[in-house]
Each structure stands twice: as structure tokens, then as C-alpha cells.
Amino acid sequence: MTEATTPLLYDLVTGDGRSLSPWCWPVKMAIAHKNIAVETKPLIFSEKDQVITAGGKTFPFLVETDGQIYDDSRLIIDHLEKKYPEPTLFPGGVSGLSHYQLVFRYCQATLFPTLVSMILVDIPDVLDPRDKDYFITSREKRVGMPLADYCAKREELRPTLNNQLDPFRKAMAVGGFICGDAPAMSDYMLFGMLQWARVTSPFELYDQYDDIWDWMEKMLDLYDGLGRNTAKA
């Protein structure tokens, strides 16, 4: 079998092709950070069988040029760092990697559940029509109630979210980014969470006077506007 010339990234998208997943965005930013040429295959939820046929389970899903598959954002990040070590995603070596592992777990276990409770009700509006019934049915089964009820107290969750974002503000105050004076993988992890909310929901999570806002503006402009080129919901 002839090897492909570039890796292939399967990306979950909205009805109009906007990258959707909070786990895909950090991978896309890492690829841009390392200036790796990849082919992206955008798929909607209803086309997930193509991922399964290719040997994966979920998004993001990377098929390397030699046919090796990486079916988890953490596996993809680890692979990218090993195959393309410069520029590193983890400034400081082991300490940078440890920092990222902490940020990843914090985003996964603490920040993500809060964001879901604030924006889940809006996501069907940006999906392909073929995905809407599946998404609503599966998510309402998962949370045990209608999506509107699940997100009914999202205004009351603002103080909770504000507190959860505060450690990142403290880190940004040192050099402008979570990782210091330049962005790296911990920045991309938080960016993935907030960019997911930005492109799927019009609900404002923080205001323009927030340090998070300033940081997000810088992140959106990185890599020729990779994040900003994806329209806000």
C-alpha cells in the first residue's frame, strides 16, 4: 500500500462546516503550532460511520501517512510531539507536559460540565438538519431532561464559571498566555473549550472587560486567524 503524503484528520463539524468539537480544536491548534500539513475530512454526526469504518471510534481521529491511527485527542497530541518535536507543545519539557495534563483534566472534569450546562440547549441550532433529532434525543437521555430545562439556570452559573476560569487569569497575568509569553498546549486546551462554546452558542460567557476576553482575542488571531475564521454562533 502506498503511503499517503499527508496525515488525515477527521473533524466533527456543524451544518455549515464549522469545526464543532471541544476536543478537535486543541488538536487543530497543535497542528498549526507545528506547521504540519494535514488533510481535513469534515463530517457531521450522521456521518460518524466513516470514522468507524476507518478504524476509529470518535472525534478527533487522525490517520498518519503510514496508516497508523490515533483515536483520542491526547493520543494525537502525544504522537504529534514525538514525530514533530519542534516547536514543542510543552515548553519546559516534563514540567510543561505535567502542566498540560493538569489543565486537560481540569477542563475535562470541572470546566466542561459547567459549559455543557450553559450552552447545550443552543447546539441543535447549528447542526445539520440530519443531526438534530439524534443530538436532542441522545443528549436529553444523557442528562435526563429536556435541554431547555437542563440549561434553564445558565445565568446563575456565571459566578461558577467565573471562579473556574480564575486560575487561568492568574497564569495569563504573568506573560500574557497560560504557558507564559507564548501560547502552547495548555493554552490550546482552554481555547478548545471556549471556542466550542463560541461557535455553537450565542450565550455570552464573559464580558469584554475580562482578561479571558483579551486572551481569547489573541488566541483567535493565531495562525492566520485559524480560530477567528470560524464564525461565531
C-alpha positions as CSV (number, residue, x, y, z in Angstrom):
1,M,0.0,0.0,0.0
2,T,1.3,3.4,-1.0
3,E,1.7,5.8,2.0
4,A,-0.4,9.0,2.0
5,T,1.6,12.2,1.5
6,T,-0.1,14.0,4.5
7,P,-1.9,12.9,7.6
8,L,-5.8,12.8,7.5
9,L,-7.7,14.4,10.3
10,Y,-11.4,13.6,10.8
11,D,-13.1,16.7,12.2
12,L,-16.7,17.0,13.6
13,V,-18.5,20.0,12.1
14,T,-21.7,21.9,12.2
15,G,-24.3,22.2,9.5
16,D,-22.3,24.9,7.7
17,G,-18.9,23.3,8.2
18,R,-17.7,24.9,11.3
19,S,-15.4,22.8,13.5
20,L,-17.6,21.7,16.4
21,S,-15.8,19.6,18.9
22,P,-14.0,21.0,22.0
23,W,-11.6,18.1,21.7
24,C,-10.9,18.7,18.0
25,W,-10.0,22.3,18.4
26,P,-6.9,21.7,20.6
27,V,-5.6,19.2,18.0
28,K,-6.1,21.7,15.2
29,M,-4.2,24.4,17.1
30,A,-1.4,21.9,17.9
31,I,-1.1,21.1,14.2
32,A,-0.9,24.8,13.3
33,H,1.6,25.3,16.1
34,K,3.9,22.8,14.5
35,N,3.1,23.9,11.0
36,I,2.1,20.4,9.9
37,A,0.3,20.0,6.6
38,V,-2.8,17.8,7.0
39,E,-5.8,16.9,5.0
40,T,-9.0,17.5,7.0
41,K,-12.1,15.4,6.4
42,P,-15.1,17.3,7.9
43,L,-18.0,15.0,9.0
44,I,-21.3,15.6,10.7
45,F,-22.7,13.3,13.5
46,S,-24.7,11.3,10.9
47,E,-21.5,10.5,9.0
48,K,-19.7,9.1,12.0
49,D,-19.8,5.6,10.4
50,Q,-16.9,6.8,8.2
51,V,-14.8,7.2,11.3
52,I,-15.7,3.7,12.5
53,T,-15.1,2.2,9.0
54,A,-11.6,3.8,9.1
55,G,-10.9,2.2,12.4
56,G,-11.8,4.9,14.9
57,K,-14.4,5.5,17.5
58,T,-14.9,9.2,17.9
59,F,-13.6,12.7,17.0
60,P,-10.9,13.8,16.6
61,F,-9.4,10.9,14.7
62,L,-6.0,11.1,12.9
63,V,-4.7,8.7,10.2
64,E,-1.0,9.1,9.8
65,T,0.8,8.8,6.4
66,D,1.9,5.2,7.3
67,G,-1.7,4.2,8.1
68,Q,-1.3,4.3,11.9
69,I,-4.4,5.6,13.6
70,Y,-4.8,7.8,16.7
71,D,-8.3,7.9,18.1
72,D,-8.2,10.3,21.1
73,S,-7.1,13.9,21.4
74,R,-4.4,13.0,23.9
75,L,-3.0,10.2,21.8
76,I,-2.9,12.6,18.8
77,I,-1.1,15.3,20.8
78,D,1.4,12.8,22.1
79,H,2.1,11.5,18.6
80,L,2.5,14.9,17.1
81,E,5.0,15.9,19.8
82,K,7.0,12.7,19.3
83,K,7.0,12.8,15.5
84,Y,7.4,16.5,15.1
85,P,9.3,17.6,18.2
86,E,9.9,21.2,17.2
87,P,8.5,23.6,18.0
88,T,7.5,21.9,21.2
89,L,3.9,21.9,22.5
90,F,5.3,21.6,26.1
91,P,7.8,24.4,27.0
92,G,9.9,23.2,29.8
93,G,9.9,19.6,28.9
94,V,8.5,17.3,31.6
95,S,7.2,20.2,33.6
96,G,5.4,21.6,30.6
97,L,3.8,18.2,29.9
98,S,2.7,17.9,33.6
99,H,1.2,21.4,33.4
100,Y,-0.8,20.3,30.3
101,Q,-2.0,17.1,31.9
102,L,-3.3,19.2,34.9
103,V,-5.0,21.7,32.6
104,F,-6.5,18.9,30.5
105,R,-8.0,17.1,33.5
106,Y,-9.3,20.4,34.9
107,C,-11.0,21.3,31.7
108,Q,-12.4,17.8,31.3
109,A,-13.7,17.3,34.9
110,T,-14.5,20.8,36.0
111,L,-14.9,23.3,33.2
112,F,-16.6,21.2,30.5
113,P,-19.6,20.1,32.7
114,T,-20.3,23.8,33.6
115,L,-20.1,24.9,29.9
116,V,-22.4,22.0,28.9
117,S,-25.0,23.2,31.4
118,M,-24.8,26.7,29.9
119,I,-24.8,26.0,26.1
120,L,-26.2,22.5,25.4
121,V,-29.6,23.9,24.5
122,D,-28.2,26.0,21.7
123,I,-26.1,23.4,19.9
124,P,-29.0,21.9,17.9
125,D,-29.5,25.2,16.1
126,V,-26.1,25.0,14.5
127,L,-26.2,21.3,13.5
128,D,-27.0,19.8,10.1
129,P,-30.8,19.0,10.0
130,R,-29.9,15.3,9.7
131,D,-28.2,15.5,13.1
132,K,-30.7,17.5,15.2
133,D,-33.1,14.7,16.2
134,Y,-30.2,12.4,17.1
135,F,-28.5,15.0,19.1
136,I,-31.5,16.2,21.0
137,T,-32.7,12.6,21.8
138,S,-29.3,11.3,22.8
139,R,-28.4,14.3,25.0
140,E,-31.8,14.5,26.7
141,K,-31.4,10.8,27.5
142,R,-27.9,11.5,28.8
143,V,-28.9,14.4,31.1
144,G,-32.3,13.1,32.0
145,M,-34.4,16.1,31.0
146,P,-35.3,18.4,28.1
147,L,-32.3,20.5,27.0
148,A,-34.2,23.7,27.8
149,D,-34.7,22.6,31.4
150,Y,-31.1,21.5,31.7
151,C,-29.8,24.9,30.7
152,A,-32.6,26.9,32.4
153,K,-30.2,28.2,35.2
154,R,-27.3,29.1,33.0
155,E,-27.4,32.7,34.1
156,E,-27.0,31.5,37.7
157,L,-23.9,29.6,36.6
158,R,-22.0,32.7,35.6
159,P,-20.3,33.1,39.0
160,T,-19.4,29.4,39.0
161,L,-17.8,29.7,35.6
162,N,-16.1,33.0,36.6
163,N,-14.5,31.2,39.5
164,Q,-13.4,28.2,37.4
165,L,-11.7,30.5,34.9
166,D,-9.8,32.4,37.6
167,P,-6.7,30.1,37.8
168,F,-6.2,30.8,34.1
169,R,-6.4,34.5,34.6
170,K,-3.7,34.3,37.2
171,A,-1.5,32.4,34.8
172,M,-2.1,34.8,32.0
173,A,-1.2,37.8,34.1
174,V,2.5,36.6,34.2
175,G,3.3,36.6,30.4
176,G,0.0,37.0,28.6
177,F,-0.6,33.3,28.0
178,I,-1.3,30.3,30.2
179,C,2.1,28.9,29.2
180,G,4.0,32.2,29.7
181,D,4.9,34.7,26.9
182,A,3.9,32.4,24.1
183,P,1.0,30.0,23.6
184,A,1.4,26.3,23.9
185,M,-0.7,23.2,24.6
186,S,-2.3,24.3,27.9
187,D,-3.5,27.4,26.0
188,Y,-4.9,25.3,23.2
189,M,-6.7,23.1,25.7
190,L,-8.7,26.0,27.3
191,F,-9.1,27.6,23.8
192,G,-10.8,24.4,22.6
193,M,-13.4,24.6,25.4
194,L,-14.2,28.3,24.8
195,Q,-14.0,28.1,21.0
196,W,-16.5,25.3,21.1
197,A,-18.9,27.5,23.1
198,R,-18.2,30.4,20.8
199,V,-19.1,28.6,17.6
200,T,-22.1,26.7,19.0
201,S,-23.9,29.2,21.2
202,P,-24.7,33.0,21.2
203,F,-24.7,32.9,25.0
204,E,-22.0,35.2,26.3
205,L,-19.8,33.5,29.0
206,Y,-17.7,36.5,29.9
207,D,-17.6,40.3,29.1
208,Q,-15.2,42.4,27.2
209,Y,-13.5,43.7,30.4
210,D,-12.5,40.2,31.4
211,D,-8.8,39.1,30.9
212,I,-10.2,36.0,29.4
213,W,-11.7,38.1,26.6
214,D,-8.3,39.7,25.8
215,W,-6.5,36.3,25.8
216,M,-9.2,34.8,23.6
217,E,-8.8,37.6,21.1
218,K,-5.1,36.8,20.8
219,M,-5.8,33.1,20.5
220,L,-8.4,33.7,17.7
221,D,-5.8,35.6,15.7
222,L,-3.1,32.9,15.9
223,Y,-2.0,31.1,12.8
224,D,-3.6,33.4,10.2
225,G,-6.8,33.6,12.2
226,L,-7.5,29.9,12.4
227,G,-10.0,30.4,15.2
228,R,-11.5,33.7,14.1
229,N,-12.1,32.4,10.6
230,T,-14.7,30.1,12.1
231,A,-17.7,32.3,12.6
232,K,-19.3,32.9,16.0
233,A,-22.7,31.4,16.6
